[in-house]
Amino acid sequence: MGELTDNESGEIVNKPDQPDVEQDERGIPTDAEGVFSDSTVKQGNNEFPVFKCSKNEFYNNMQGGRKKMRFSSGSSIQQYMQKTKYNRPFYIEHTDTDGKTYRRRVK
C-alpha cells in the first residue's frame, strides 16, 4: 500500500509504493555481478533474464550444427554467459520490423 504524507502546504499526498525490483537505466540486475538484462520471465518460483539481440544473432544461433552460442563481444548476453560459466538458462528476444516479438530459451 502507498503511504500518506503531508507536504509543505499541509495537504495530504498519496505516495506510491516502491517497486520490488529496482530498475536501473542500464536494465534489471541479474544474478551475475555487473550484468543487466532488458526484462525477466517468471516461471513458477524461478525468474530468468531476457536479453534483446539482433536478428542475425537470434537466427544464427539456431543452426543445428553449432556447438557453441556466439554473441557479439562485450554485449550483456556474452557477459552473462561468461560470468555464469555457460550453466544458467536465460532468454533471448528479437523484435522484427512488423513489431512481432520472438523469444527463445537458451540452455
N, C-alpha and C positions, 0 to 999 in steps of 0.2 A: 504494500500500500504506500501511497505517497504520504508525505508529512505536510502538515500545515505550518507555515511560518509567518511571522509578522515582518513586513518590510518597513522602511523608514517612514512612510506616510501613515502607518498604523493599520493598513489593510491586510487582511489575511490572504496569503497567496498559497496555492497548492503547488508543492514542489514535487516533480515527477521522481519515480523510483530510479535508482541507478541500474544500468543493465548488468546482468550476471557476468557476461564476458566483456572485458574492456577491449574495444576495437581501436587499434592504433591506426594512424593514417597509412601505415605500411600494410595493414591487414590484421588478421586474427592470429594471435600467438599459437604455435603448435607445441607438441611435446619435445621437439628438437630445439635446442637453445639457439636463439637468434634467427629463426626461420619463421616467416609469417605466411599464412595461407589466405586465399581470397574468400573462402567461405568454409562451412563444415557440413557434413552429413551425419545425422544421428540415426543409428540402427540399434535398437534396444538400449542397452546401457553404454554402448560404445559410441564415440564420436571420431569421425575420420576427417582429415583436412582435404579440401578441394582446391586444386591449383588450376588456373586458366593457362592454356597453352595455345600455340598457333596451330593452324590446320595441318601443316606439314608434320609437326611433332606428334600431333594426335594420331594421324593415319600411318605415318612411317613406323611407329612403334607397334602396329598391329600386324606386321608381316609375320608369317608363320615360321620362317627360318631364323628369325632374330633371337639370339640368346640373351642379349643384354639391352635394357632400355637405354635410349640415347636422348638426352635433352641438352639444350644449349648451356654452355659453360657459364657458371655464375648465376643461373636462374634459381628461383626459390625451389623449384622441383628438384633440380640437381643437388642443391644444398641439403634438402630434406632427405633424399635418398642416401647421400654420403654420411650424414650425421646419424642416421638410424641404421646404418650398415646394411641397407637394402632388405631389411627384415620386416618393416611395418607396412601394412596396407594403407593406401591413400587413393584419392580420385583425381583424374584429370578431366578438364572440361574444355569444350570448344564450341563457340557460337558461330554459325555460318552467316552468310550475307542476308539470308531470309529471316534471321532472328531466331532460328531454331537452335536449341542448345543440346549438345550431345555430351554425355558423361560416361566415363569408363572407370571401373575399379582396377587398380594396379596391385598385384600380389594377392 
